[in-house]
Amino acid sequence: MGIVWALVTGRDREMGPPIGWWRGPSWLGWSLLLGVMAVWTGSGFLVWSTASGGNELVGVLVVGLAAAAVLLCRHFPLTAARFAVAATIVAAILAREVPAPIGMVHRWPLDAYLIPLAPVVALALARARVKDMFGIAAMTFGAVAVATLVVGVRYGAELMAGPVAGVIGAVIAGYILNDSRNSRLESEQERQKRSHLQQQTKIARELHDVIGHHLSMIAVRTESAQYRLSGVTPEVQEEFSALGTAARAALNDARRLIGVLREDDGEPEHLPQPTIDDIDSLVRSASASGASVTSSLSEIPGVSAMVGLAAYRIVQESLSNAMRHSPGTDISVVVRSSGPAVEVFVDNGPSAGVAHSVDGNGLTGIRERVSLIGGECTAGRRADGGFQVWAKLPL
Protein backbone atom coordinates (compact mmCIF):
# COMPACT_ATOMS: atom_id res chain seq x y z
CA MET A 1 0.00 0.00 0.00
CA GLY A 2 1.10 3.54 -0.72
CA ILE A 3 0.91 4.78 2.85
CA VAL A 4 3.02 1.84 4.08
CA TRP A 5 5.65 2.75 1.47
CA ALA A 6 5.59 6.40 2.58
CA LEU A 7 5.83 5.57 6.28
CA VAL A 8 8.10 2.49 6.37
CA THR A 9 9.40 0.81 3.24
CA GLY A 10 10.10 3.79 0.98
CA ARG A 11 13.67 4.97 0.42
CA ASP A 12 14.95 8.42 -0.51
CA ARG A 13 16.82 7.01 -3.51
CA GLU A 14 13.46 6.14 -5.06
CA MET A 15 12.59 9.84 -5.27
CA GLY A 16 13.42 12.00 -8.26
CA PRO A 17 16.25 14.58 -8.45
CA PRO A 18 15.89 18.03 -6.87
CA ILE A 19 13.73 20.47 -8.79
CA GLY A 20 16.59 22.96 -9.08
CA TRP A 21 14.46 26.11 -9.01
CA TRP A 22 17.29 28.19 -7.52
CA ARG A 23 19.38 29.70 -10.34
CA GLY A 24 21.77 31.83 -8.30
CA PRO A 25 25.06 30.93 -6.58
CA SER A 26 24.68 28.01 -4.19
CA TRP A 27 26.29 29.92 -1.31
CA LEU A 28 23.66 32.64 -1.62
CA GLY A 29 20.81 30.11 -1.61
CA TRP A 30 22.15 28.40 1.50
CA SER A 31 22.70 31.75 3.20
CA LEU A 32 19.09 32.79 2.59
CA LEU A 33 17.74 29.44 3.76
CA LEU A 34 19.84 29.35 6.92
CA GLY A 35 18.97 32.98 7.66
CA VAL A 36 15.24 32.32 7.41
CA MET A 37 15.59 29.12 9.43
CA ALA A 38 17.54 30.93 12.15
CA VAL A 39 14.75 33.49 12.55
CA TRP A 40 12.04 30.82 12.49
CA THR A 41 13.74 28.45 14.92
CA GLY A 42 14.49 31.27 17.37
CA SER A 43 10.93 32.57 17.42
CA GLY A 44 9.46 29.04 17.34
CA PHE A 45 11.56 27.96 20.30
CA LEU A 46 10.38 31.00 22.28
CA VAL A 47 6.70 30.42 21.40
CA TRP A 48 6.64 26.71 22.21
CA SER A 49 8.70 27.07 25.36
CA THR A 50 6.37 29.82 26.61
CA ALA A 51 3.23 27.86 25.68
CA SER A 52 4.49 24.90 27.73
CA GLY A 53 5.11 26.97 30.83
CA GLY A 54 8.80 27.58 30.25
CA ASN A 55 9.68 23.98 29.36
CA GLU A 56 12.58 24.45 26.94
CA LEU A 57 12.62 20.74 26.08
CA VAL A 58 9.23 21.15 24.36
CA GLY A 59 10.61 23.99 22.26
CA VAL A 60 13.68 21.96 21.29
CA LEU A 61 11.60 18.89 20.37
CA VAL A 62 8.98 20.61 18.21
CA VAL A 63 11.31 23.09 16.53
CA GLY A 64 14.09 20.51 16.13
CA LEU A 65 11.86 18.06 14.24
CA ALA A 66 10.56 20.77 11.91
CA ALA A 67 14.01 22.27 11.29
CA ALA A 68 15.46 18.82 10.54
CA ALA A 69 12.72 18.30 7.96
CA VAL A 70 13.67 21.50 6.13
CA LEU A 71 17.41 20.81 6.17
CA LEU A 72 16.92 17.22 4.93
CA CYS A 73 14.40 17.90 2.18
CA ARG A 74 16.93 18.44 -0.63
CA HIS A 75 18.93 15.23 -0.28
CA PHE A 76 16.46 13.10 1.73
CA PRO A 77 12.97 14.25 0.66
CA LEU A 78 11.00 11.24 1.93
CA THR A 79 12.77 11.26 5.30
CA ALA A 80 12.09 15.00 5.53
CA ALA A 81 8.37 14.43 4.93
CA ARG A 82 8.33 11.83 7.72
CA PHE A 83 10.00 14.29 10.09
CA ALA A 84 7.47 16.96 9.10
CA VAL A 85 4.41 14.81 9.83
CA ALA A 86 5.98 13.65 13.09
CA ALA A 87 6.47 17.29 14.06
CA THR A 88 2.79 17.90 13.27
CA ILE A 89 1.57 15.22 15.66
CA VAL A 90 4.04 16.21 18.38
CA ALA A 91 3.00 19.86 18.04
CA ALA A 92 -0.68 18.94 18.40
CA ILE A 93 -0.01 16.87 21.52
CA LEU A 94 2.13 19.54 23.20
CA ALA A 95 0.12 22.60 22.10
CA ARG A 96 -0.98 24.94 24.88
CA GLU A 97 -2.52 28.39 24.90
CA VAL A 98 0.17 31.08 25.24
CA PRO A 99 -0.32 33.36 28.27
CA ALA A 100 0.47 36.51 26.27
CA PRO A 101 0.96 37.39 22.56
CA ILE A 102 4.42 36.55 21.21
CA GLY A 103 5.20 38.08 17.86
CA MET A 104 2.51 37.00 15.39
CA VAL A 105 1.20 34.31 17.76
CA HIS A 106 -1.64 35.73 19.85
CA ARG A 107 -3.20 32.63 21.41
CA TRP A 108 -2.40 29.26 19.83
CA PRO A 109 0.97 28.23 18.32
CA LEU A 110 -0.54 25.48 16.15
CA ASP A 111 -0.13 27.29 12.82
CA ALA A 112 3.59 27.77 13.43
CA TYR A 113 4.57 24.24 12.37
CA LEU A 114 2.98 24.76 8.94
CA ILE A 115 5.85 27.06 7.94
CA PRO A 116 8.19 24.06 7.44
CA LEU A 117 5.50 21.39 6.91
CA ALA A 118 3.87 22.89 3.84
CA PRO A 119 7.00 23.36 1.65
CA VAL A 120 8.55 20.06 2.75
CA VAL A 121 5.43 18.07 1.81
CA ALA A 122 4.99 19.99 -1.44
CA LEU A 123 8.60 19.36 -2.51
CA ALA A 124 8.41 15.68 -1.53
CA LEU A 125 5.30 15.24 -3.68
CA ALA A 126 6.97 17.12 -6.53
CA ARG A 127 9.88 14.64 -6.57
CA ALA A 128 7.87 11.44 -6.00
CA ARG A 129 7.01 8.90 -8.65
CA VAL A 130 3.38 9.11 -9.73
CA LYS A 131 2.54 5.78 -8.09
CA ASP A 132 4.02 6.97 -4.75
CA MET A 133 2.34 10.38 -4.55
CA PHE A 134 -0.84 9.02 -2.96
CA GLY A 135 1.18 7.45 -0.13
CA ILE A 136 2.87 10.75 0.77
CA ALA A 137 -0.43 12.66 0.55
CA ALA A 138 -2.22 10.02 2.67
CA MET A 139 0.56 10.12 5.26
CA THR A 140 0.27 13.91 5.46
CA PHE A 141 -3.53 13.95 5.72
CA GLY A 142 -3.37 11.14 8.28
CA ALA A 143 -1.03 13.18 10.47
CA VAL A 144 -3.31 16.23 10.22
CA ALA A 145 -6.33 14.06 11.05
CA VAL A 146 -4.60 12.76 14.19
CA ALA A 147 -3.60 16.31 15.14
CA THR A 148 -7.16 17.53 14.59
CA LEU A 149 -8.54 14.74 16.78
CA VAL A 150 -6.07 15.48 19.59
CA VAL A 151 -6.69 19.23 19.52
CA GLY A 152 -10.45 18.88 19.01
CA VAL A 153 -10.93 16.72 22.09
CA ARG A 154 -9.21 19.29 24.31
CA TYR A 155 -9.86 22.70 22.75
CA GLY A 156 -12.24 22.34 19.80
CA ALA A 157 -11.61 21.19 16.24
CA GLU A 158 -12.18 24.70 14.84
CA LEU A 159 -8.65 25.62 15.95
CA MET A 160 -7.31 23.29 13.23
CA ALA A 161 -9.17 25.01 10.36
CA GLY A 162 -6.09 27.02 9.36
CA PRO A 163 -3.61 24.12 9.49
CA VAL A 164 -5.99 21.83 7.55
CA ALA A 165 -6.46 24.42 4.81
CA GLY A 166 -2.70 24.98 4.63
CA VAL A 167 -1.97 21.25 4.26
CA ILE A 168 -4.58 20.88 1.51
CA GLY A 169 -2.93 23.77 -0.33
CA ALA A 170 0.51 22.19 0.10
CA VAL A 171 -0.66 18.85 -1.33
CA ILE A 172 -2.29 20.55 -4.31
CA ALA A 173 0.89 22.56 -4.92
CA GLY A 174 2.93 19.33 -4.75
CA TYR A 175 0.78 17.66 -7.42
CA ILE A 176 1.07 20.71 -9.67
CA LEU A 177 4.86 20.84 -9.24
CA ASN A 178 5.12 17.11 -9.95
CA ASP A 179 3.16 17.43 -13.18
CA SER A 180 5.26 20.41 -14.27
CA ARG A 181 8.50 18.61 -13.42
CA ASN A 182 7.51 15.50 -15.35
CA SER A 183 6.61 17.62 -18.36
CA ARG A 184 10.02 19.32 -18.25
CA LEU A 185 11.81 15.99 -17.88
CA GLU A 186 9.95 14.57 -20.88
CA SER A 187 10.81 17.65 -22.94
CA GLU A 188 14.46 17.41 -21.92
CA GLN A 189 14.63 13.70 -22.73
CA GLU A 190 13.06 14.36 -26.12
CA ARG A 191 15.54 17.16 -26.78
CA GLN A 192 18.49 14.95 -25.83
CA LYS A 193 17.17 12.13 -28.00
CA ARG A 194 16.75 14.48 -30.95
CA SER A 195 20.21 15.93 -30.44
CA HIS A 196 21.67 12.42 -30.18
CA LEU A 197 20.04 11.39 -33.46
CA GLN A 198 21.25 14.58 -35.15
CA GLN A 199 24.79 13.85 -33.98
CA GLN A 200 24.59 10.30 -35.31
CA THR A 201 23.25 11.58 -38.63
CA LYS A 202 26.09 14.09 -38.88
CA ILE A 203 28.69 11.40 -38.27
CA ALA A 204 27.01 9.11 -40.81
CA ARG A 205 27.08 11.85 -43.45
CA GLU A 206 30.76 12.49 -42.82
CA LEU A 207 31.53 8.78 -43.11
CA HIS A 208 29.55 8.74 -46.35
CA ASP A 209 31.71 11.53 -47.78
CA VAL A 210 34.95 9.85 -46.71
CA ILE A 211 33.98 6.34 -47.83
CA GLY A 212 32.25 7.65 -50.95
CA HIS A 213 35.44 9.37 -52.08
CA HIS A 214 37.48 6.19 -51.81
CA LEU A 215 34.80 4.01 -53.41
CA SER A 216 34.51 6.43 -56.33
CA MET A 217 38.27 6.33 -56.81
CA ILE A 218 38.21 2.51 -56.77
CA ALA A 219 35.46 2.44 -59.38
CA VAL A 220 37.22 4.95 -61.65
CA ARG A 221 40.61 3.28 -61.41
CA THR A 222 39.29 -0.25 -62.04
CA GLU A 223 37.14 0.78 -65.00
CA SER A 224 39.95 2.84 -66.59
CA ALA A 225 42.64 0.21 -66.02
CA GLN A 226 42.38 -1.18 -69.57
CA TYR A 227 43.19 2.29 -70.96
CA ARG A 228 45.97 3.14 -68.54
CA LEU A 229 47.74 -0.21 -68.40
CA SER A 230 49.17 -2.28 -71.23
CA GLY A 231 48.75 -6.00 -71.56
CA VAL A 232 45.43 -6.24 -69.72
CA THR A 233 43.83 -9.54 -70.72
CA PRO A 234 40.04 -9.94 -71.10
CA GLU A 235 39.96 -12.02 -67.94
CA VAL A 236 41.73 -9.30 -65.90
CA GLN A 237 39.50 -6.65 -67.45
CA GLU A 238 36.42 -8.64 -66.43
CA GLU A 239 37.75 -8.81 -62.86
CA PHE A 240 38.39 -5.06 -62.86
CA SER A 241 34.84 -4.43 -64.13
CA ALA A 242 33.38 -6.62 -61.37
CA LEU A 243 35.36 -4.69 -58.76
CA GLY A 244 34.17 -1.38 -60.19
CA THR A 245 30.55 -2.57 -60.19
CA ALA A 246 30.85 -3.69 -56.56
CA ALA A 247 32.37 -0.35 -55.57
CA ARG A 248 29.56 1.61 -57.23
CA ALA A 249 26.93 -0.63 -55.63
CA ALA A 250 28.49 0.00 -52.20
CA LEU A 251 28.50 3.75 -52.90
CA ASN A 252 24.82 3.68 -53.87
CA ASP A 253 23.96 1.73 -50.72
CA ALA A 254 25.77 4.34 -48.61
CA ARG A 255 23.85 7.15 -50.31
CA ARG A 256 20.54 5.39 -49.73
CA LEU A 257 21.40 4.95 -46.04
CA ILE A 258 22.12 8.68 -45.70
CA GLY A 259 18.81 9.39 -47.43
CA VAL A 260 17.00 7.37 -44.76
CA LEU A 261 18.85 9.14 -41.95
CA ARG A 262 18.22 12.63 -43.34
CA GLU A 263 15.53 14.49 -41.39
CA ASP A 264 14.78 17.01 -44.14
CA ASP A 265 14.13 16.95 -47.85
CA GLY A 266 17.40 18.60 -48.78
CA GLU A 267 20.15 17.09 -50.88
CA PRO A 268 23.00 15.19 -49.20
CA GLU A 269 26.01 17.27 -48.22
CA HIS A 270 29.05 16.95 -50.48
CA LEU A 271 31.26 19.71 -49.07
CA PRO A 272 34.94 18.87 -48.57
CA GLN A 273 35.47 17.58 -45.04
CA PRO A 274 38.22 19.00 -42.81
CA THR A 275 41.38 17.01 -42.15
CA ILE A 276 43.99 16.89 -39.42
CA ASP A 277 45.92 19.64 -41.21
CA ASP A 278 42.97 22.00 -40.66
CA ILE A 279 43.28 21.85 -36.85
CA ASP A 280 45.85 24.67 -36.97
CA SER A 281 43.36 27.03 -38.63
CA LEU A 282 40.70 25.91 -36.13
CA VAL A 283 42.99 26.89 -33.23
CA ARG A 284 43.79 30.25 -34.86
CA SER A 285 40.08 30.92 -35.32
CA ALA A 286 39.43 30.23 -31.63
CA SER A 287 42.27 32.56 -30.63
CA ALA A 288 40.93 35.26 -32.94
CA SER A 289 37.56 35.03 -31.17
CA GLY A 290 39.21 35.96 -27.85
CA ALA A 291 40.04 32.56 -26.36
CA SER A 292 43.46 31.96 -24.78
CA VAL A 293 44.63 28.91 -26.73
CA THR A 294 48.09 27.37 -26.93
CA SER A 295 48.79 24.49 -29.26
CA SER A 296 51.37 21.87 -30.09
CA LEU A 297 50.53 20.25 -33.43
CA SER A 298 52.96 17.66 -34.75
CA GLU A 299 53.31 16.79 -38.41
CA ILE A 300 51.90 13.28 -38.75
CA PRO A 301 52.21 11.67 -42.20
CA GLY A 302 49.88 8.97 -43.47
CA VAL A 303 46.75 10.03 -41.55
CA SER A 304 43.64 8.68 -43.26
CA ALA A 305 40.73 10.98 -44.10
CA MET A 306 38.49 9.32 -41.51
CA VAL A 307 41.03 9.64 -38.66
CA GLY A 308 41.87 13.20 -39.66
CA LEU A 309 38.21 14.16 -39.66
CA ALA A 310 37.71 12.56 -36.22
CA ALA A 311 40.70 14.44 -34.78
CA TYR A 312 39.40 17.73 -36.20
CA ARG A 313 35.88 17.22 -34.80
CA ILE A 314 37.24 16.24 -31.36
CA VAL A 315 39.28 19.44 -31.14
CA GLN A 316 36.38 21.48 -32.51
CA GLU A 317 33.86 20.15 -29.97
CA SER A 318 36.34 20.42 -27.08
CA LEU A 319 37.20 24.04 -27.92
CA SER A 320 33.50 24.85 -28.18
CA ASN A 321 32.78 23.29 -24.77
CA ALA A 322 35.73 25.04 -23.12
CA MET A 323 34.77 28.49 -24.47
CA ARG A 324 31.10 27.98 -23.60
CA HIS A 325 31.41 26.48 -20.11
CA SER A 326 34.73 27.93 -18.87
CA PRO A 327 35.11 31.29 -20.62
CA GLY A 328 38.38 33.13 -20.03
CA THR A 329 40.39 30.08 -18.99
CA ASP A 330 43.58 28.89 -20.69
CA ILE A 331 43.06 26.14 -23.26
CA SER A 332 45.78 23.76 -24.44
CA VAL A 333 45.56 21.69 -27.63
CA VAL A 334 48.07 18.92 -28.33
CA VAL A 335 48.04 16.64 -31.38
CA ARG A 336 50.93 14.21 -31.64
CA SER A 337 51.99 10.84 -32.96
CA SER A 338 51.99 7.92 -30.52
CA GLY A 339 53.24 4.78 -32.22
CA PRO A 340 50.67 3.59 -34.76
CA ALA A 341 48.13 6.14 -33.53
CA VAL A 342 47.32 9.84 -33.18
CA GLU A 343 46.83 11.27 -29.68
CA VAL A 344 44.66 14.33 -29.12
CA PHE A 345 44.63 16.30 -25.85
CA VAL A 346 42.44 19.33 -25.15
CA ASP A 347 42.71 20.80 -21.62
CA ASN A 348 41.15 23.88 -20.10
CA GLY A 349 41.57 25.38 -16.65
CA PRO A 350 38.88 25.71 -13.98
CA SER A 351 36.19 28.29 -14.57
CA ALA A 352 36.47 31.51 -12.56
CA GLY A 353 32.68 31.87 -12.44
CA VAL A 354 29.77 29.62 -11.53
CA ALA A 355 30.42 25.99 -12.49
CA HIS A 356 28.33 24.68 -15.35
CA SER A 357 27.77 21.15 -16.45
CA VAL A 358 29.38 20.14 -19.74
CA ASP A 359 27.10 19.34 -22.63
CA GLY A 360 26.72 15.56 -22.54
CA ASN A 361 25.53 15.37 -26.16
CA GLY A 362 28.80 16.76 -27.54
CA LEU A 363 30.85 14.35 -25.46
CA THR A 364 28.62 11.49 -26.56
CA GLY A 365 29.29 12.46 -30.16
CA ILE A 366 33.04 12.42 -29.54
CA ARG A 367 32.89 8.95 -27.97
CA GLU A 368 30.77 7.59 -30.82
CA ARG A 369 33.11 9.05 -33.41
CA VAL A 370 36.16 7.52 -31.73
CA SER A 371 34.39 4.18 -31.31
CA LEU A 372 33.55 4.03 -35.02
CA ILE A 373 37.22 4.00 -35.95
CA GLY A 374 38.32 1.69 -33.11
CA GLY A 375 39.99 4.31 -30.92
CA GLU A 376 39.99 5.18 -27.22
CA CYS A 377 38.60 8.27 -25.51
CA THR A 378 38.21 9.75 -22.02
CA ALA A 379 36.66 13.03 -20.94
CA GLY A 380 36.18 14.42 -17.46
CA ARG A 381 37.02 17.00 -14.84
CA ARG A 382 40.54 17.30 -13.46
CA ALA A 383 41.33 17.48 -9.74
CA ASP A 384 41.76 21.28 -9.96
CA GLY A 385 38.31 21.78 -11.51
CA GLY A 386 39.53 22.00 -15.11
CA PHE A 387 38.46 19.67 -17.90
CA GLN A 388 40.40 17.33 -20.20
CA VAL A 389 39.47 15.44 -23.34
CA TRP A 390 41.87 12.72 -24.53
CA ALA A 391 41.55 10.52 -27.57
CA LYS A 392 43.79 7.95 -29.23
CA LEU A 393 42.99 7.26 -32.87
CA PRO A 394 44.59 4.37 -34.77
CA LEU A 395 46.31 5.27 -38.03
C-alpha positions in Angstrom: 0.0 0.0 0.0 1.1 3.5 -0.7 0.9 4.8 2.8 3.0 1.8 4.1 5.6 2.8 1.5 5.6 6.4 2.6 5.8 5.6 6.3 8.1 2.5 6.4 9.4 0.8 3.2 10.1 3.8 1.0 13.7 5.0 0.4 15.0 8.4 -0.5 16.8 7.0 -3.5 13.5 6.1 -5.1 12.6 9.8 -5.3 13.4 12.0 -8.3 16.3 14.6 -8.4 15.9 18.0 -6.9 13.7 20.5 -8.8 16.6 23.0 -9.1 14.5 26.1 -9.0 17.3 28.2 -7.5 19.4 29.7 -10.3 21.8 31.8 -8.3 25.1 30.9 -6.6 24.7 28.0 -4.2 26.3 29.9 -1.3 23.7 32.6 -1.6 20.8 30.1 -1.6 22.1 28.4 1.5 22.7 31.8 3.2 19.1 32.8 2.6 17.7 29.4 3.8 19.8 29.4 6.9 19.0 33.0 7.7 15.2 32.3 7.4 15.6 29.1 9.4 17.5 30.9 12.2 14.7 33.5 12.6 12.0 30.8 12.5 13.7 28.4 14.9 14.5 31.3 17.4 10.9 32.6 17.4 9.5 29.0 17.3 11.6 28.0 20.3 10.4 31.0 22.3 6.7 30.4 21.4 6.6 26.7 22.2 8.7 27.1 25.4 6.4 29.8 26.6 3.2 27.9 25.7 4.5 24.9 27.7 5.1 27.0 30.8 8.8 27.6 30.2 9.7 24.0 29.4 12.6 24.4 26.9 12.6 20.7 26.1 9.2 21.1 24.4 10.6 24.0 22.3 13.7 22.0 21.3 11.6 18.9 20.4 9.0 20.6 18.2 11.3 23.1 16.5 14.1 20.5 16.1 11.9 18.1 14.2 10.6 20.8 11.9 14.0 22.3 11.3 15.5 18.8 10.5 12.7 18.3 8.0 13.7 21.5 6.1 17.4 20.8 6.2 16.9 17.2 4.9 14.4 17.9 2.2 16.9 18.4 -0.6 18.9 15.2 -0.3 16.5 13.1 1.7 13.0 14.2 0.7 11.0 11.2 1.9 12.8 11.3 5.3 12.1 15.0 5.5 8.4 14.4 4.9 8.3 11.8 7.7 10.0 14.3 10.1 7.5 17.0 9.1 4.4 14.8 9.8 6.0 13.6 13.1 6.5 17.3 14.1 2.8 17.9 13.3 1.6 15.2 15.7 4.0 16.2 18.4 3.0 19.9 18.0 -0.7 18.9 18.4 0.0 16.9 21.5 2.1 19.5 23.2 0.1 22.6 22.1 -1.0 24.9 24.9 -2.5 28.4 24.9 0.2 31.1 25.2 -0.3 33.4 28.3 0.5 36.5 26.3 1.0 37.4 22.6 4.4 36.5 21.2 5.2 38.1 17.9 2.5 37.0 15.4 1.2 34.3 17.8 -1.6 35.7 19.8 -3.2 32.6 21.4 -2.4 29.3 19.8 1.0 28.2 18.3 -0.5 25.5 16.1 -0.1 27.3 12.8 3.6 27.8 13.4 4.6 24.2 12.4 3.0 24.8 8.9 5.9 27.1 7.9 8.2 24.1 7.4 5.5 21.4 6.9 3.9 22.9 3.8 7.0 23.4 1.6 8.6 20.1 2.8 5.4 18.1 1.8 5.0 20.0 -1.4 8.6 19.4 -2.5 8.4 15.7 -1.5 5.3 15.2 -3.7 7.0 17.1 -6.5 9.9 14.6 -6.6 7.9 11.4 -6.0 7.0 8.9 -8.6 3.4 9.1 -9.7 2.5 5.8 -8.1 4.0 7.0 -4.8 2.3 10.4 -4.6 -0.8 9.0 -3.0 1.2 7.4 -0.1 2.9 10.7 0.8 -0.4 12.7 0.6 -2.2 10.0 2.7 0.6 10.1 5.3 0.3 13.9 5.5 -3.5 14.0 5.7 -3.4 11.1 8.3 -1.0 13.2 10.5 -3.3 16.2 10.2 -6.3 14.1 11.1 -4.6 12.8 14.2 -3.6 16.3 15.1 -7.2 17.5 14.6 -8.5 14.7 16.8 -6.1 15.5 19.6 -6.7 19.2 19.5 -10.5 18.9 19.0 -10.9 16.7 22.1 -9.2 19.3 24.3 -9.9 22.7 22.8 -12.2 22.3 19.8 -11.6 21.2 16.2 -12.2 24.7 14.8 -8.7 25.6 15.9 -7.3 23.3 13.2 -9.2 25.0 10.4 -6.1 27.0 9.4 -3.6 24.1 9.5 -6.0 21.8 7.5 -6.5 24.4 4.8 -2.7 25.0 4.6 -2.0 21.3 4.3 -4.6 20.9 1.5 -2.9 23.8 -0.3 0.5 22.2 0.1 -0.7 18.8 -1.3 -2.3 20.6 -4.3 0.9 22.6 -4.9 2.9 19.3 -4.8 0.8 17.7 -7.4 1.1 20.7 -9.7 4.9 20.8 -9.2 5.1 17.1 -10.0 3.2 17.4 -13.2 5.3 20.4 -14.3 8.5 18.6 -13.4 7.5 15.5 -15.4 6.6 17.6 -18.4 10.0 19.3 -18.3 11.8 16.0 -17.9 10.0 14.6 -20.9 10.8 17.6 -22.9 14.5 17.4 -21.9 14.6 13.7 -22.7 13.1 14.4 -26.1 15.5 17.2 -26.8 18.5 15.0 -25.8 17.2 12.1 -28.0 16.8 14.5 -30.9 20.2 15.9 -30.4 21.7 12.4 -30.2 20.0 11.4 -33.5 21.2 14.6 -35.1 24.8 13.9 -34.0 24.6 10.3 -35.3 23.3 11.6 -38.6 26.1 14.1 -38.9 28.7 11.4 -38.3 27.0 9.1 -40.8 27.1 11.8 -43.4 30.8 12.5 -42.8 31.5 8.8 -43.1 29.5 8.7 -46.3 31.7 11.5 -47.8 35.0 9.9 -46.7 34.0 6.3 -47.8 32.2 7.6 -51.0 35.4 9.4 -52.1 37.5 6.2 -51.8 34.8 4.0 -53.4 34.5 6.4 -56.3 38.3 6.3 -56.8 38.2 2.5 -56.8 35.5 2.4 -59.4 37.2 4.9 -61.7 40.6 3.3 -61.4 39.3 -0.3 -62.0 37.1 0.8 -65.0 39.9 2.8 -66.6 42.6 0.2 -66.0 42.4 -1.2 -69.6 43.2 2.3 -71.0 46.0 3.1 -68.5 47.7 -0.2 -68.4 49.2 -2.3 -71.2 48.8 -6.0 -71.6 45.4 -6.2 -69.7 43.8 -9.5 -70.7 40.0 -9.9 -71.1 40.0 -12.0 -67.9 41.7 -9.3 -65.9 39.5 -6.6 -67.5 36.4 -8.6 -66.4 37.7 -8.8 -62.9 38.4 -5.1 -62.9 34.8 -4.4 -64.1 33.4 -6.6 -61.4 35.4 -4.7 -58.8 34.2 -1.4 -60.2 30.6 -2.6 -60.2 30.8 -3.7 -56.6 32.4 -0.4 -55.6 29.6 1.6 -57.2 26.9 -0.6 -55.6 28.5 0.0 -52.2 28.5 3.8 -52.9 24.8 3.7 -53.9 24.0 1.7 -50.7 25.8 4.3 -48.6 23.9 7.1 -50.3 20.5 5.4 -49.7 21.4 5.0 -46.0 22.1 8.7 -45.7 18.8 9.4 -47.4 17.0 7.4 -44.8 18.9 9.1 -42.0 18.2 12.6 -43.3 15.5 14.5 -41.4 14.8 17.0 -44.1 14.1 17.0 -47.8 17.4 18.6 -48.8 20.2 17.1 -50.9 23.0 15.2 -49.2 26.0 17.3 -48.2 29.1 16.9 -50.5 31.3 19.7 -49.1 34.9 18.9 -48.6 35.5 17.6 -45.0 38.2 19.0 -42.8 41.4 17.0 -42.1 44.0 16.9 -39.4 45.9 19.6 -41.2 43.0 22.0 -40.7 43.3 21.9 -36.9 45.8 24.7 -37.0 43.4 27.0 -38.6 40.7 25.9 -36.1 43.0 26.9 -33.2 43.8 30.3 -34.9 40.1 30.9 -35.3 39.4 30.2 -31.6 42.3 32.6 -30.6 40.9 35.3 -32.9 37.6 35.0 -31.2 39.2 36.0 -27.8 40.0 32.6 -26.4 43.5 32.0 -24.8 44.6 28.9 -26.7 48.1 27.4 -26.9 48.8 24.5 -29.3 51.4 21.9 -30.1 50.5 20.3 -33.4 53.0 17.7 -34.7 53.3 16.8 -38.4 51.9 13.3 -38.7 52.2 11.7 -42.2 49.9 9.0 -43.5 46.7 10.0 -41.5 43.6 8.7 -43.3 40.7 11.0 -44.1 38.5 9.3 -41.5 41.0 9.6 -38.7 41.9 13.2 -39.7 38.2 14.2 -39.7 37.7 12.6 -36.2 40.7 14.4 -34.8 39.4 17.7 -36.2 35.9 17.2 -34.8 37.2 16.2 -31.4 39.3 19.4 -31.1 36.4 21.5 -32.5 33.9 20.2 -30.0 36.3 20.4 -27.1 37.2 24.0 -27.9 33.5 24.9 -28.2 32.8 23.3 -24.8 35.7 25.0 -23.1 34.8 28.5 -24.5 31.1 28.0 -23.6 31.4 26.5 -20.1 34.7 27.9 -18.9 35.1 31.3 -20.6 38.4 33.1 -20.0 40.4 30.1 -19.0 43.6 28.9 -20.7 43.1 26.1 -23.3 45.8 23.8 -24.4 45.6 21.7 -27.6 48.1 18.9 -28.3 48.0 16.6 -31.4 50.9 14.2 -31.6 52.0 10.8 -33.0 52.0 7.9 -30.5 53.2 4.8 -32.2 50.7 3.6 -34.8 48.1 6.1 -33.5 47.3 9.8 -33.2 46.8 11.3 -29.7 44.7 14.3 -29.1 44.6 16.3 -25.9 42.4 19.3 -25.1 42.7 20.8 -21.6 41.1 23.9 -20.1 41.6 25.4 -16.6 38.9 25.7 -14.0 36.2 28.3 -14.6 36.5 31.5 -12.6 32.7 31.9 -12.4 29.8 29.6 -11.5 30.4 26.0 -12.5 28.3 24.7 -15.3 27.8 21.1 -16.5 29.4 20.1 -19.7 27.1 19.3 -22.6 26.7 15.6 -22.5 25.5 15.4 -26.2 28.8 16.8 -27.5 30.8 14.4 -25.5 28.6 11.5 -26.6 29.3 12.5 -30.2 33.0 12.4 -29.5 32.9 9.0 -28.0 30.8 7.6 -30.8 33.1 9.1 -33.4 36.2 7.5 -31.7 34.4 4.2 -31.3 33.5 4.0 -35.0 37.2 4.0 -35.9 38.3 1.7 -33.1 40.0 4.3 -30.9 40.0 5.2 -27.2 38.6 8.3 -25.5 38.2 9.8 -22.0 36.7 13.0 -20.9 36.2 14.4 -17.5 37.0 17.0 -14.8 40.5 17.3 -13.5 41.3 17.5 -9.7 41.8 21.3 -10.0 38.3 21.8 -11.5 39.5 22.0 -15.1 38.5 19.7 -17.9 40.4 17.3 -20.2 39.5 15.4 -23.3 41.9 12.7 -24.5 41.5 10.5 -27.6 43.8 7.9 -29.2 43.0 7.3 -32.9 44.6 4.4 -34.8 46.3 5.3 -38.0 
